[in-house]
Amino acid sequence: MNFENIKLGVAPINWTNDDMPELGGENTFEQCVSEMALAGFTGCEVGNKFPRDTNVLRKALELRGLQICNQWNSYELTKKSLADNKKSFTELLDFLETMGAKVIGGGETGNSCQGQMNVPVFEGKGMLNTNQEWDSFTFGLNELGKIARDRGMKLAFHHHMGTCIQTVAETDRLLNETDPENVFLNYDCGHFYFAGEDPVAALEKYIGRTAHVHLKDVRPDVLQRVHKEKLSFLTAVKQGVFTVPGDTEGCIDFPSLFEVIRVSNYAGWIVLEAEQDPAKANPLEYAIMARKFFNGLTGI
């Protein structure tokens, strides 16, 4: 196996941050997608400045040789009814299906501290405390996964800092208690490293259940501050806990990660998703840095 079934995409959160709109607030949609294409990517995820009119969006992307590969969905299975979750999930499926995407991503935000500026990420994370809560959560996720599968799409669940699915143990239970035909993983090496896990071992474990890949690196000195100063997830992002693969300030073993992918049957998107403050880390410069790094490891 080689990388012939892999496509390289990028997330707009590197230009304009969905959780903190003040980061990159000056960057327009047109600048974002033009620089994505200029950096050499062929796909992208959807950001808060993207037009919701699919005809307008499709024209803008086709002019630049881009296609939509995924969008974050905020699951609220811990807070809202399954009916409410089905409604929002189906609405996003409609949009993504029209845009030609095959994956719908996202993580559980209902009981998460990921979007709370003043809650320490390691102390206020979302939890599923009882078997009943786990059963309700995984049942709902299965039901949503069935809806996606029936439409020829895959639900790729994103383990994420500050949420109830953050560690390998939590990811294990999620995958063990959901149908492998309905629920897949949106693997993210940066979030596993942030959580104290080995991202290479995690990818080896989950590659057969992975439907979408996010790649970012971590600055270990900033991560140490997150622990020491009890910072929130959003504060960590603003202080630069994440960076792009290829940045010498990072620490993740990307050659080993790509080797896991190379010898697997994974086919789909690998997406650069390394949110930083665009005022400190020029999005085009860092996107080009990552794209060159990816090419050196994959030849694509």
ABEGO torsion letter per residue (X at the ends): XBAAABBBBBBAAAABBAABAABGAABBAAAAAAAAAAAGBABBBBBAABBABAAAAAAAAAAAGBBBABBBBBBAAAABBAAAAAAAAAAAAAAAAAAGBABBBEBBAAABAAABAABBAAAABBBBABAAAAAAAAAAAAAAAAAAAAAGBBBBBBBBBGBABABAAAAAAAAAABBAAABBBBBBAAAAAAAGBBAAAAAAAAAAABABBBBBBBBAAAAAAAAAAGBBAAAAAAAGABBBBGBAABABBAAAAAAAAAABABBEBBBBBBBBBAAABBAAAAAAAAAAAAAAAAGX
